[in-house]
């Protein structure tokens, strides 16, 4: 069976490489989940800013022309 062979060779490869060093684990987690967390924070902050601007009728939109060349 092809699926069993692939899983077996993957398992042997991972076993051969051994366990990750704690620093490698931390780097792997940061690289895997860091961009997603940063994106989530940016989305939350932008939504808060947009909601605040929507409730403030005197607010000037960020993309409004300033009159400067």
C-alpha positions in Angstrom: 0.0 0.0 0.0 1.4 3.3 -1.0 -0.2 5.3 1.8 1.3 3.1 4.5 4.8 3.3 2.8 4.7 7.1 2.8 3.6 7.3 6.4 6.3 4.8 7.4 9.0 6.6 5.6 7.9 9.9 7.0 7.9 8.4 10.5 11.3 7.0 10.0 12.6 10.3 8.7 11.3 12.2 11.7 12.6 9.6 14.1 16.0 9.8 12.4 16.1 13.6 12.8 15.4 13.3 16.5 13.7 15.7 18.8 13.9 19.4 18.3 16.0 21.5 20.6 13.8 23.9 22.8 15.1 26.9 20.9 14.2 25.2 17.6 10.7 24.5 18.9 10.3 28.1 19.9 11.5 29.4 16.5 9.2 26.9 14.7 6.2 28.1 16.7 7.0 31.8 16.1 7.5 31.2 12.4 4.3 29.2 12.2 1.9 31.3 14.3 3.6 34.7 14.5 2.3 36.1 11.1 -1.2 34.9 11.9 -1.1 36.6 15.3 0.3 39.8 13.9 -2.4 39.8 11.2 -5.1 39.3 13.8 -3.8 42.2 15.9 -3.8 44.5 12.9 -7.3 43.5 11.9 -8.6 44.2 15.5 -6.8 47.6 15.7 -8.1 48.6 12.2 -11.7 47.6 13.1 -11.5 49.6 16.3 -10.2 52.6 14.4 -12.9 52.3 11.8 -15.6 51.9 14.4 -14.3 55.0 16.3 -14.3 57.0 13.1 -17.8 55.9 12.2 -19.1 57.1 15.5 -17.3 60.4 15.4 -19.0 62.7 12.8 -16.2 65.3 13.0 -13.4 62.8 12.3 -11.5 63.3 9.1 -10.9 60.1 7.2 -7.3 59.0 6.9 -7.4 59.0 3.2 -9.0 62.4 2.9 -6.9 65.1 1.0 -5.1 67.4 3.3 -4.8 70.3 0.9 -1.0 70.0 0.7 0.6 69.1 -2.6 
